[in-house]
Amino acid sequence: MPISKEHFIKEIGKELVEENVAIFAGAGLSAPAGFVSWSQLLEPIAEELHLDIAKEHDLVSLAQYHVNENAQNRSQLNKRLIEEFSKECTTTQNHEILSRLPISIYWTTNYDKLIENTLKQQGKKPDVKYTKDHLAITKPKRDAIVYKMHGDVEHPNDAILIKDDYESYHVKMEQYLSALKGDLVSKTFIFIGFSFTDPNLDYILSRVRIAHNNNQRRHYCFIKKMKKNENENQADFEYKIRKQNLFIGDLKRFNIKTVLVEEYNEITEILSEIERKYRQRSIFISGAAHEFYKWGKEKSELFIHNLSSSLIESEFKIISGFGLGVGSSVISGALETIYMNPLKFSNDQLILRPFPQSVQKEQNLKELWKKYREDLISHAGIAIFIFGNKLEDEKVVLSNGMYEEFKIAQKQNLVLIPIGATSYMANKIWEEVKEIYEGDERLHSIYLEFGKEDKEPQEIIDLILKFLIQISK
């Protein structure tokens, strides 16, 4: 049986935390960007051979027939490849989501450059490999490796297109296939936009299965559920369903579990939910304080320290911009917990990015801070707001920078947790956000407690942790 979407999201979420996820992308991932499928690519080739592309299922052989008929000359195939995959296409939402997630291994049979281009747009450095010689070279400071199994559009003569190429692949590209075999053993793959008709992948999956027998790593794939076509009789439809079920069952030999979708746009919804849940493991703490209202400086700093420590203990990641009067307590609470338990917690759980303090022009500094905040907050799924005041012209005023962070977090759809009990800007945000949670009694009742000034610091921390548990359900 196919697995449920909920189970898939949960399991991939766990693997993402450990950075164990890899992607295997087929033509279906690039198709929404405007790139052609294999059959569309070879349609003019079929016409030249006086064949009907709609009746042809072995497209590798079709490409070989064309080369045979042209005395082993593949210039027309190369021309088609360049024409169709050199187009400037906008990246898809699926590409963008995947590039934002902590995925460092991509395998693809696609010739286009969408994966590496999207990674670059996200500020990541891809190390692209499409020949075995590339395996011996490591790009400095790379963030992801993109293995292009069938080659790259800029080198069409070396692309894997015809039967000759496939038949010699396991000999000429032995080291390349060994790298794939290693990743299949050590990573959890998501096959997306892939039909499983590629003989090279079948070759590798079979050898991984034989080598590891009943101890293969689990992988996942998306398959669109068969639908009854207009004017199709019931018997033919049931035959298609039966064949699809048998195919899904056969994938289990390789420990590949299937996620069935009604429409392909459901894949985007699933990936979006995975990203949302993953980001909710990262919490942005927004705060600034010249004074600390009724708790006083010492008690307030202890509150921030203990809050930070509790979040680390609950296995959250903390992101902070080193806010005035707040940042040092965030750091001390997090680092104390991490260093006291180095085998349980990691330095990666604390991301600190102090704001730049000087540029040549004041206007440039404001613009830089805005972009800096947007980038910082984009890594989180939850934002906690505490205190929020500063000294300006010898007067204590509300922190406009904290309010700007609130508006950015709101725009990026973060879960908003302003602690109104700490007063100042946090209280103003608490009043503004209150109505958001009115439709959820579980969350709303806890949220109201955040604004009560009679709460002690530890009570507030306990409420925050309770709130975080509720939103994760």
C-alpha positions as CSV (number, residue, x, y, z in Angstrom):
1,M,0.0,0.0,0.0
2,P,1.2,3.6,-0.6
3,I,2.1,5.5,2.5
4,S,0.0,8.5,3.7
5,K,1.2,12.1,3.0
6,E,1.2,12.7,6.8
7,H,3.6,9.8,7.4
8,F,5.8,10.9,4.6
9,I,6.0,14.5,5.9
10,K,6.8,13.2,9.4
11,E,9.5,10.8,8.3
12,I,11.2,13.3,6.0
13,G,11.1,15.9,8.7
14,K,13.2,13.7,10.9
15,E,15.7,13.0,8.2
16,L,16.0,16.7,7.3
17,V,17.0,17.5,10.9
18,E,19.9,15.0,10.5
19,E,20.6,16.3,7.0
20,N,20.1,12.8,5.5
21,V,17.8,13.7,2.6
22,A,18.9,13.5,-1.1
23,I,16.9,14.3,-4.2
24,F,16.6,12.3,-7.4
25,A,15.0,14.5,-10.0
26,G,13.5,13.5,-13.3
27,A,12.0,15.4,-16.2
28,G,8.7,15.9,-14.3
29,L,10.4,18.3,-11.9
30,S,11.5,20.6,-14.7
31,A,8.3,20.3,-16.9
32,P,6.3,23.0,-15.0
33,A,9.2,25.5,-15.8
34,G,8.5,24.9,-19.5
35,F,11.0,22.3,-20.4
36,V,9.9,19.4,-22.7
37,S,9.5,15.8,-21.8
38,W,11.5,13.0,-23.5
39,S,8.7,12.3,-25.9
40,Q,8.3,16.0,-26.8
41,L,12.1,16.2,-27.3
42,L,12.1,13.3,-29.7
43,E,8.9,14.0,-31.6
44,P,10.6,15.6,-34.6
45,I,13.1,12.7,-34.6
46,A,10.2,10.3,-34.7
47,E,8.6,12.2,-37.6
48,E,11.8,12.0,-39.6
49,L,11.8,8.2,-39.1
50,H,8.1,8.2,-40.2
51,L,7.1,6.9,-36.7
52,D,4.3,8.1,-34.4
53,I,5.7,9.3,-31.1
54,A,2.4,8.5,-29.4
55,K,2.9,4.8,-30.2
56,E,6.5,4.7,-29.1
57,H,7.4,3.8,-25.5
58,D,11.1,2.8,-25.9
59,L,12.4,6.3,-26.5
60,V,16.1,5.3,-26.0
61,S,15.8,2.9,-28.9
62,L,14.0,5.6,-30.9
63,A,17.0,7.9,-30.5
64,Q,19.3,5.0,-31.5
65,Y,17.3,4.4,-34.7
66,H,17.8,8.0,-35.7
67,V,21.6,7.8,-35.2
68,N,21.7,4.5,-37.1
69,E,19.8,6.0,-40.0
70,N,22.3,8.9,-40.1
71,A,25.5,7.0,-40.2
72,Q,26.2,7.4,-36.4
73,N,25.8,11.2,-36.7
74,R,23.9,12.7,-33.8
75,S,24.0,16.4,-34.7
76,Q,20.2,16.6,-35.0
77,L,19.8,15.1,-31.5
78,N,22.4,17.6,-30.1
79,K,20.6,20.4,-31.9
80,R,17.3,19.4,-30.3
81,L,18.9,19.2,-26.9
82,I,20.4,22.7,-27.2
83,E,17.2,24.2,-28.6
84,E,14.9,22.8,-25.8
85,F,17.1,23.0,-22.7
86,S,19.0,26.3,-23.3
87,K,15.8,28.3,-22.8
88,E,15.6,30.9,-20.0
89,C,13.0,29.5,-17.7
90,T,11.7,30.6,-14.4
91,T,12.5,28.3,-11.5
92,T,9.5,26.4,-10.1
93,Q,8.2,26.6,-6.6
94,N,9.3,23.0,-6.0
95,H,12.9,23.9,-7.0
96,E,12.8,26.9,-4.6
97,I,11.5,24.9,-1.7
98,L,14.1,22.1,-2.2
99,S,16.9,24.6,-2.5
100,R,16.0,26.2,0.9
101,L,15.9,22.9,2.7
102,P,19.2,21.4,4.2
103,I,19.7,19.1,1.2
104,S,23.2,18.8,0.0
105,I,22.9,15.9,-2.5
106,Y,21.0,16.1,-5.8
107,W,21.0,13.5,-8.6
108,T,19.2,14.2,-11.8
109,T,18.7,12.8,-15.3
110,N,17.8,16.3,-16.5
111,Y,20.0,18.3,-18.9
112,D,18.8,21.8,-17.8
113,K,20.4,24.0,-15.2
114,L,17.4,24.7,-13.0
115,I,18.7,22.9,-9.9
116,E,22.1,24.6,-9.8
117,N,20.6,28.0,-10.7
118,T,18.0,27.8,-8.0
119,L,20.6,26.9,-5.4
120,K,22.6,29.9,-6.5
121,Q,19.6,32.2,-6.1
122,Q,19.3,31.0,-2.5
123,G,22.9,32.0,-1.9
124,K,24.3,28.5,-2.0
125,K,27.3,27.3,-4.0
126,P,26.6,24.1,-6.0
127,D,29.3,21.7,-7.1
128,V,28.0,20.4,-10.5
129,K,29.3,17.1,-11.8
130,Y,28.4,15.5,-15.1
131,T,31.5,13.5,-16.0
132,K,33.5,11.0,-14.0
133,D,36.5,13.4,-14.1
134,H,34.5,15.9,-12.0
135,L,34.4,13.4,-9.1
136,A,38.1,14.0,-8.4
137,I,37.6,17.8,-8.0
138,T,35.9,19.4,-5.0
139,K,34.7,23.0,-5.4
140,P,35.8,25.0,-2.4
141,K,33.1,26.0,0.2
142,R,30.4,24.1,-1.7
143,D,26.9,23.8,-0.2
144,A,25.5,21.1,-2.4
145,I,26.6,18.6,-5.0
146,V,24.5,18.2,-8.2
147,Y,25.2,15.0,-10.1
148,K,23.8,15.2,-13.7
149,M,23.7,11.6,-14.7
150,H,22.9,12.2,-18.4
151,G,25.0,15.2,-18.9
152,D,24.6,18.9,-19.3
153,V,23.0,21.0,-22.0
154,E,26.2,22.9,-22.7
155,H,28.0,19.6,-23.7
156,P,25.3,17.9,-25.8
157,N,27.8,15.6,-27.6
158,D,28.6,13.9,-24.3
159,A,24.9,13.6,-23.2
160,I,23.4,10.2,-22.6
161,L,20.7,10.0,-25.3
162,I,20.9,6.8,-27.3
163,K,21.0,3.0,-26.6
164,D,24.8,2.9,-27.2
165,D,25.3,5.4,-24.4
166,Y,23.2,3.4,-22.0
167,E,24.8,0.1,-22.8
168,S,28.3,1.5,-22.2
169,Y,27.4,3.6,-19.2
170,H,28.2,1.1,-16.5
171,V,31.7,0.7,-18.0
172,K,32.6,4.3,-18.9
173,M,30.9,5.8,-15.8
174,E,31.7,3.2,-13.2
175,Q,33.0,5.6,-10.6
176,Y,30.0,7.9,-11.1
177,L,27.6,4.9,-10.5
178,S,29.7,4.0,-7.4
179,A,29.0,7.5,-6.0
180,L,25.3,7.0,-6.6
181,K,25.4,3.6,-5.0
182,G,27.0,5.1,-1.9
183,D,24.4,7.8,-1.6
184,L,21.6,5.3,-2.0
185,V,23.1,3.4,1.0
186,S,23.7,6.5,3.2
187,K,20.9,8.9,2.2
188,T,17.1,8.9,2.2
189,F,16.1,9.8,-1.4
190,I,13.0,11.5,-2.6
191,F,12.4,10.6,-6.2
192,I,10.5,13.5,-7.8
193,G,9.3,13.8,-11.4
194,F,10.9,10.4,-12.1
195,S,9.3,7.5,-14.0
196,F,11.8,4.7,-13.0
197,T,12.3,3.7,-16.6
198,D,16.0,4.7,-16.6
199,P,18.1,1.6,-17.1
200,N,21.1,3.1,-15.3
201,L,19.1,3.6,-12.1
202,D,17.6,0.2,-12.4
203,Y,21.1,-1.2,-12.7
204,I,22.2,0.5,-9.4
205,L,19.0,-0.2,-7.4
206,S,19.3,-3.8,-8.2
207,R,22.9,-4.0,-7.0
208,V,22.1,-2.1,-3.8
209,R,19.3,-4.5,-3.2
210,I,21.5,-7.6,-3.8
211,A,24.3,-6.2,-1.6
212,H,22.1,-5.2,1.3
213,N,19.3,-7.7,0.9
214,N,16.7,-6.9,3.6
215,N,18.7,-4.0,5.1
216,Q,18.2,-1.4,2.4
217,R,17.7,2.3,3.4
218,R,14.1,3.5,2.8
219,H,13.4,5.9,0.0
220,Y,10.3,7.7,-1.2
221,C,8.7,8.6,-4.6
222,F,5.7,10.5,-5.8
223,I,3.3,8.9,-8.3
224,K,0.1,10.4,-9.7
225,K,-2.9,8.2,-9.1
226,M,-4.5,6.8,-12.2
227,K,-7.7,8.5,-13.3
228,K,-10.4,7.4,-15.6
229,N,-10.3,9.2,-18.9
230,E,-13.4,10.4,-20.7
231,N,-15.0,7.6,-22.8
232,E,-12.7,5.0,-21.2
233,N,-14.5,1.8,-20.3
234,Q,-14.4,0.5,-16.7
235,A,-12.4,-2.6,-17.7
236,D,-9.6,-0.6,-19.2
237,F,-9.5,1.7,-16.2
238,E,-9.4,-1.2,-13.7
239,Y,-6.5,-2.7,-15.8
240,K,-4.5,0.5,-15.5
241,I,-5.2,0.6,-11.7
242,R,-4.1,-3.0,-11.4
243,K,-0.9,-2.3,-13.3
244,Q,-0.1,0.7,-11.3
245,N,-0.6,-1.2,-8.0
246,L,1.8,-3.9,-9.2
247,F,4.4,-1.3,-10.1
248,I,4.1,0.3,-6.7
249,G,4.5,-3.2,-5.2
250,D,7.6,-3.8,-7.3
251,L,9.2,-0.7,-6.0
252,K,9.1,-2.2,-2.5
253,R,11.9,-4.5,-3.7
254,F,14.2,-1.5,-3.4
255,N,12.5,-0.2,-0.2
256,I,11.0,2.7,-2.2
257,K,7.7,3.8,-0.6
258,T,5.1,5.5,-2.8
259,V,3.2,8.7,-2.0
260,L,0.1,8.8,-4.3
261,V,-1.1,12.2,-5.3
262,E,-4.3,13.1,-7.2
263,E,-2.7,16.0,-9.0
264,Y,1.0,17.0,-9.4
265,N,0.3,20.4,-7.6
266,E,-0.2,18.3,-4.4
267,I,3.6,17.7,-4.4
268,T,4.1,21.4,-4.0
269,E,1.7,21.4,-1.1
270,I,3.5,18.5,0.5
271,L,6.9,20.1,0.1
272,S,5.6,23.4,1.5
273,E,4.3,21.6,4.6
274,I,7.7,19.8,5.0
275,E,9.5,23.2,4.8
276,R,7.0,24.8,7.2
277,K,7.5,22.1,9.8
278,Y,11.3,22.1,9.3
279,R,11.5,25.9,9.8
280,Q,9.4,25.6,13.0
281,R,12.4,23.9,14.6
282,S,14.2,27.2,14.3
283,I,13.2,30.2,16.5
284,F,14.1,33.8,15.9
285,I,14.4,35.7,19.2
286,S,13.6,39.4,18.7
287,G,14.3,41.8,21.6
288,A,16.0,44.9,22.7
289,A,16.1,46.4,26.2
290,H,17.6,49.5,27.7
291,E,15.3,49.0,30.8
292,F,13.4,46.0,32.0
293,Y,10.2,47.2,33.5
294,K,9.0,45.5,36.7
295,W,11.3,42.4,36.6
296,G,14.4,44.5,36.7
297,K,17.7,43.8,34.9
298,E,19.0,40.8,36.9
299,K,15.7,38.9,36.8
300,S,15.0,39.7,33.2
301,E,18.5,38.6,32.1
302,L,17.9,35.3,34.0
303,F,14.6,34.9,32.2
304,I,16.2,35.3,28.8
305,H,19.1,33.0,29.8
306,N,16.7,30.3,31.0
307,L,14.4,30.7,28.0
308,S,17.3,30.2,25.6
309,S,18.6,27.2,27.5
310,S,15.1,25.6,27.6
311,L,14.7,26.0,23.8
312,I,18.0,24.3,23.2
313,E,17.1,21.5,25.6
314,S,13.8,21.1,23.6
315,E,16.1,20.6,20.5
316,F,15.1,23.9,18.8
317,K,17.6,26.0,16.9
318,I,17.9,29.7,18.1
319,I,18.5,32.5,15.7
320,S,19.4,35.9,17.1
321,G,20.7,39.3,15.9
322,F,22.4,40.1,19.2
323,G,19.8,42.7,20.3
324,L,20.7,45.4,22.8
325,G,20.4,44.2,26.4
326,V,19.1,40.8,25.2
327,G,21.6,39.1,22.9
328,S,24.3,38.3,25.5
329,S,21.8,36.5,27.7
330,V,20.5,34.5,24.7
331,I,24.0,33.5,23.9
332,S,25.0,32.5,27.5
333,G,21.8,30.4,28.0
334,A,22.3,28.6,24.7
335,L,26.0,28.0,24.9
336,E,25.9,26.9,28.5
337,T,23.4,24.1,27.6
338,I,25.3,23.1,24.5
339,Y,28.7,22.9,26.1
340,M,27.4,21.1,29.2
341,N,25.9,18.4,26.9
342,P,28.1,18.3,23.8
343,L,27.0,14.8,22.9
344,K,23.3,15.7,23.0
345,F,23.3,19.3,21.6
346,S,25.2,20.9,18.8
347,N,26.8,24.3,18.1
348,D,24.5,24.4,15.0
349,Q,21.6,25.1,17.3
350,L,22.7,28.6,17.8
351,I,22.9,31.0,14.8
352,L,24.2,34.5,15.7
353,R,24.4,37.4,13.3
354,P,25.3,40.7,14.9
355,F,24.0,43.7,12.9
356,P,26.6,45.7,10.9
357,Q,27.1,49.1,12.6
358,S,28.6,51.3,10.0
359,V,28.5,52.0,6.3
360,Q,29.4,55.2,4.3
361,K,25.8,56.5,4.1
362,E,23.1,56.4,6.7
363,Q,20.4,55.5,4.1
364,N,22.5,52.6,3.0
365,L,22.7,51.3,6.6
366,K,19.0,51.3,7.0
367,E,18.5,49.4,3.8
368,L,21.3,47.0,4.7
369,W,19.6,46.3,8.1
370,K,16.3,45.7,6.4
371,K,17.8,43.1,4.0
372,Y,19.8,41.7,6.9
373,R,16.6,41.2,9.0
374,E,14.8,39.6,6.0
375,D,17.5,37.1,5.5
376,L,17.9,36.3,9.2
377,I,14.2,35.8,9.8
378,S,13.8,33.6,6.6
379,H,15.7,30.9,8.3
380,A,13.1,30.6,11.1
381,G,9.6,29.3,11.4
382,I,8.8,30.9,14.8
383,A,9.5,34.3,16.2
384,I,9.5,35.2,19.9
385,F,9.3,38.9,20.8
386,I,10.5,40.2,24.3
387,F,10.7,43.7,25.8
388,G,11.5,46.1,22.9
389,N,12.8,49.5,24.0
390,K,15.8,51.6,23.4
391,L,17.3,54.9,24.5
392,E,16.9,57.8,22.1
393,D,17.7,61.4,22.9
394,E,18.0,60.4,26.6
395,K,14.5,59.0,26.5
396,V,13.3,55.4,26.6
397,V,11.2,54.7,23.5
398,L,9.7,51.7,21.8
399,S,12.1,49.8,19.5
400,N,11.1,50.5,15.9
401,G,13.6,47.9,14.7
402,M,11.8,45.2,16.7
403,Y,8.5,46.2,15.1
404,E,10.1,46.0,11.7
405,E,11.2,42.4,12.5
406,F,7.6,41.6,13.6
407,K,6.3,42.9,10.2
408,I,8.9,40.8,8.3
409,A,8.1,37.7,10.4
410,Q,4.4,38.3,9.7
411,K,5.0,38.6,6.0
412,Q,7.0,35.4,5.9
413,N,4.2,33.6,7.8
414,L,6.2,32.8,10.9
415,V,4.4,31.7,14.1
416,L,4.3,34.8,16.2
417,I,4.8,34.7,20.0
418,P,5.0,38.2,21.5
419,I,5.5,38.1,25.3
420,G,3.2,41.0,26.3
421,A,4.1,40.5,30.0
422,T,7.6,42.0,29.2
423,S,5.9,45.2,28.2
424,Y,7.1,47.8,25.7
425,M,7.0,46.9,22.0
426,A,6.4,43.2,22.8
427,N,3.1,44.2,24.5
428,K,2.1,46.3,21.5
429,I,2.7,43.4,19.2
430,W,0.8,41.0,21.6
431,E,-2.3,43.3,21.4
432,E,-2.0,43.4,17.5
433,V,-1.6,39.7,17.1
434,K,-4.2,38.5,19.6
435,E,-7.0,38.0,17.1
436,I,-4.9,35.6,14.9
437,Y,-5.3,32.8,17.5
438,E,-9.0,33.4,18.4
439,G,-10.1,30.5,16.1
440,D,-8.0,27.9,18.0
441,E,-9.0,27.5,21.6
442,R,-5.9,25.5,22.5
443,L,-3.5,28.2,21.3
444,H,-5.7,31.2,22.2
445,S,-6.0,30.3,25.9
446,I,-2.2,30.0,26.2
447,Y,-1.6,33.1,24.1
448,L,-3.7,35.2,26.5
449,E,-1.4,34.2,29.4
450,F,1.6,35.7,27.6
451,G,0.1,39.2,28.3
452,K,-0.5,38.8,32.0
453,E,1.9,41.0,34.0
454,D,1.5,38.9,37.2
455,K,3.3,35.9,35.6
456,E,6.7,35.0,36.9
457,P,9.5,34.5,34.3
458,Q,9.6,30.7,34.7
459,E,5.8,30.5,34.2
460,I,6.2,32.4,31.0
461,I,8.9,30.0,29.8
462,D,6.7,27.0,30.6
463,L,3.8,28.6,28.7
464,I,6.1,29.2,25.7
465,L,7.2,25.5,25.7
466,K,3.5,24.4,26.0
467,F,2.6,26.7,23.1
468,L,5.4,25.2,20.9
469,I,4.2,21.7,21.6
470,Q,0.7,22.6,20.6
471,I,1.7,24.2,17.3
472,S,3.7,21.1,16.4
473,K,0.7,18.9,16.5
